[in-house]
């Protein structure tokens, strides 16, 4: 029927692991009234600073109209600020609001618990090797272009690494 060597598929391993991270993170976020997508917004803003709505949608890999609904809810909760770009008033810039700090602290604590669960039983050396291996895979897939560097020097290809 439909054959594929899933047991040898790096993509399958990575995607299934990413899904497990997302489920575990959702479990941590739910008691605090924050969704995975809202976490992504705050995580990208924490990683890169202020972003336009278009940039944020691209990083989250969702359509801009989908992001608008997420941002509307976050703006009502006073977790994000939206302002017009001084150079192009059609462009909206998104930044974290000061009121997001308490929820962000709870989210970070939850992400650290997920990270601890995920790396349970791995030595520090194994964790470093895993990180290096995943970085090599990401670089291989990025091709000749260098990874996007964020303002603070970290790579901006995946927010999930904070989990």
ChimeraX attribute file (.defattr): number of C-alpha atoms within 10 A of each C-alpha:
attribute: neighborCount
match mode: 1-to-1
recipient: residues
	/A:1	3
	/A:2	3
	/A:3	5
	/A:4	8
	/A:5	7
	/A:6	10
	/A:7	8
	/A:8	9
	/A:9	11
	/A:10	11
	/A:11	10
	/A:12	13
	/A:13	13
	/A:14	12
	/A:15	12
	/A:16	12
	/A:17	13
	/A:18	14
	/A:19	12
	/A:20	14
	/A:21	20
	/A:22	16
	/A:23	14
	/A:24	19
	/A:25	23
	/A:26	18
	/A:27	15
	/A:28	22
	/A:29	22
	/A:30	11
	/A:31	10
	/A:32	12
	/A:33	9
	/A:34	16
	/A:35	17
	/A:36	16
	/A:37	15
	/A:38	18
	/A:39	20
	/A:40	16
	/A:41	27
	/A:42	25
	/A:43	19
	/A:44	23
	/A:45	17
	/A:46	15
	/A:47	19
	/A:48	19
	/A:49	15
	/A:50	17
	/A:51	18
	/A:52	17
	/A:53	20
	/A:54	18
	/A:55	15
	/A:56	22
	/A:57	18
	/A:58	13
	/A:59	17
	/A:60	17
	/A:61	10
	/A:62	13
	/A:63	12
	/A:64	16
	/A:65	12
	/A:66	10
	/A:67	20
	/A:68	13
	/A:69	11
	/A:70	15
	/A:71	21
	/A:72	14
	/A:73	13
	/A:74	20
	/A:75	16
	/A:76	10
	/A:77	12
	/A:78	14
	/A:79	22
	/A:80	22
	/A:81	19
	/A:82	19
	/A:83	12
	/A:84	13
	/A:85	13
	/A:86	10
	/A:87	7
	/A:88	8
	/A:89	10
	/A:90	9
	/A:91	15
	/A:92	16
	/A:93	19
	/A:94	25
	/A:95	21
	/A:96	23
	/A:97	16
	/A:98	11
	/A:99	12
	/A:100	16
	/A:101	13
	/A:102	10
	/A:103	17
	/A:104	18
	/A:105	11
	/A:106	15
	/A:107	21
	/A:108	17
	/A:109	15
	/A:110	20
	/A:111	23
	/A:112	15
	/A:113	15
	/A:114	22
	/A:115	18
	/A:116	13
	/A:117	13
	/A:118	15
	/A:119	12
	/A:120	10
	/A:121	10
	/A:122	12
	/A:123	10
	/A:124	10
	/A:125	9
	/A:126	12
	/A:127	14
	/A:128	12
	/A:129	12
	/A:130	13
	/A:131	13
	/A:132	12
	/A:133	12
	/A:134	13
	/A:135	15
	/A:136	12
	/A:137	12
	/A:138	14
	/A:139	15
	/A:140	12
	/A:141	10
	/A:142	13
	/A:143	9
	/A:144	8
	/A:145	9
	/A:146	10
	/A:147	15
	/A:148	12
	/A:149	12
	/A:150	14
	/A:151	11
	/A:152	11
	/A:153	10
	/A:154	12
	/A:155	17
	/A:156	17
	/A:157	16
	/A:158	12
	/A:159	17
	/A:160	15
	/A:161	13
	/A:162	12
	/A:163	20
